[in-house]
């Protein structure tokens, strides 16, 4: 199981939240000294579709979700400690059945 960090040192955090789907998905941007960016977020129960510009890696920190990548028929379940990659110029649907799903999204491109 991957060991995701429980904190990031030496970063800048945007105080304005990224709010999607009437507050059902909320994240904050974290900016690193090397100019990379991640978001830390929460997903409440429901089904949500996101598009990507650059490739992304979604790391599930807590909770669980079901993900269907655009162009694929099969969904896959992810729990804390697992991750999935989404190609750039693509998208995915994420479903949370109960509780909260906490994630780190890394922008890879």
For each residue, the residues with C-beta under 8 A, 3 or more apart:
1: 81 82
2: 59 81 82 83
3:
4: 59 61 81 104
5: 8
6:
7:
8: 5 11 30 32 38
9:
10: 32 33
11: 8 30 31 32 33
12: 30 31
13: 28 29 30 31
14: 28 29 30 31
15: 28
16:
17: 26 27 28
18: 26 27 28 29 39 41
19: 23 25 26
20: 24 25 26 48 50
21: 24 25 46 48
22:
23: 19 26 44
24: 20 21 43 44 45 46 48
25: 19 20 21 41 42 43 44 48
26: 17 18 19 20 23 41 42
27: 17 18 39 40 41 42 103 105
28: 13 14 15 17 18 39 40 41
29: 13 14 18 37 38 39
30: 8 11 12 13 14 37 38 39 40
31: 11 12 13 14 35 36 37
32: 8 10 11 35 36 37 38
33: 10 11
34:
35: 31 32
36: 31 32 106 107
37: 29 30 31 32 107
38: 8 29 30 32 104 105 106 107
39: 18 27 28 29 30 104 105
40: 27 28 30 102 103 104 105
41: 18 25 26 27 28 102 103 105
42: 25 26 27 100 101 102 103
43: 24 25 46 48 63 65 94 96 100 101 102 103
44: 23 24 25 96 100
45: 24 96 97 98 99
46: 21 24 43 95 96
47: 93 94 95
48: 20 21 24 25 43 93 94 95
49: 91 92 93
50: 20 91 92 93 94
51: 90 91
52: 55 56 86 87 88 89 90 91 92
53: 88 89 109
54: 88 107 108 109
55: 52 85 86 87 88 107 108 109
56: 52 85 86 88 105 106 107 108
57: 83 84 85 86 105 106 108
58: 67 78 83 84 85 86 94 103 104 105
59: 2 4 82 83 103 104 105 106
60: 63 64 65 78 79 80 81 82 83 101 102 103
61: 4 80 102 103 104
62: 80 100 101 102
63: 43 60 79 80 96 99 100 101 102
64: 60 77 78 79 80 96 97 99 101
65: 43 60 77 78 94 95 96 101
66: 75 76 77 78 94 95 96 97
67: 58 75 76 77 78 84 92 93 94 95
68: 72 73 74 75 76 92 93
69: 72 84 86 90 91 92
70: 90 91 92 93
71: 90
72: 68 69
73: 68
74: 68
75: 66 67 68 95
76: 66 67 68 84
77: 64 65 66 67
78: 58 60 64 65 66 67 82 83 84
79: 60 63 64 82
80: 60 61 62 63 64
81: 1 2 4 60
82: 1 2 59 60 78 79
83: 2 57 58 59 60 78
84: 57 58 67 69 76 78 92
85: 55 56 57 58 108
86: 52 55 56 57 58 69 90 91 92
87: 52 55 90
88: 52 53 54 55 56 109
89: 52 53
90: 51 52 69 70 71 86 87
91: 49 50 51 52 69 70 86
92: 49 50 52 67 68 69 70 84 86
93: 47 48 49 50 67 68 70
94: 43 47 48 50 58 65 66 67 101
95: 46 47 48 65 66 67 75
96: 43 44 45 46 63 64 65 66 99 100 101
97: 45 64 66
98: 45
99: 45 63 64 96
100: 42 43 44 62 63 96
101: 42 43 60 62 63 64 65 94 96
102: 40 41 42 43 60 61 62 63
103: 27 40 41 42 43 58 59 60 61
104: 4 38 39 40 58 59 61
105: 27 38 39 40 41 56 57 58 59
106: 36 38 56 57 59
107: 36 37 38 54 55 56
108: 54 55 56 57 85
109: 53 54 55 88
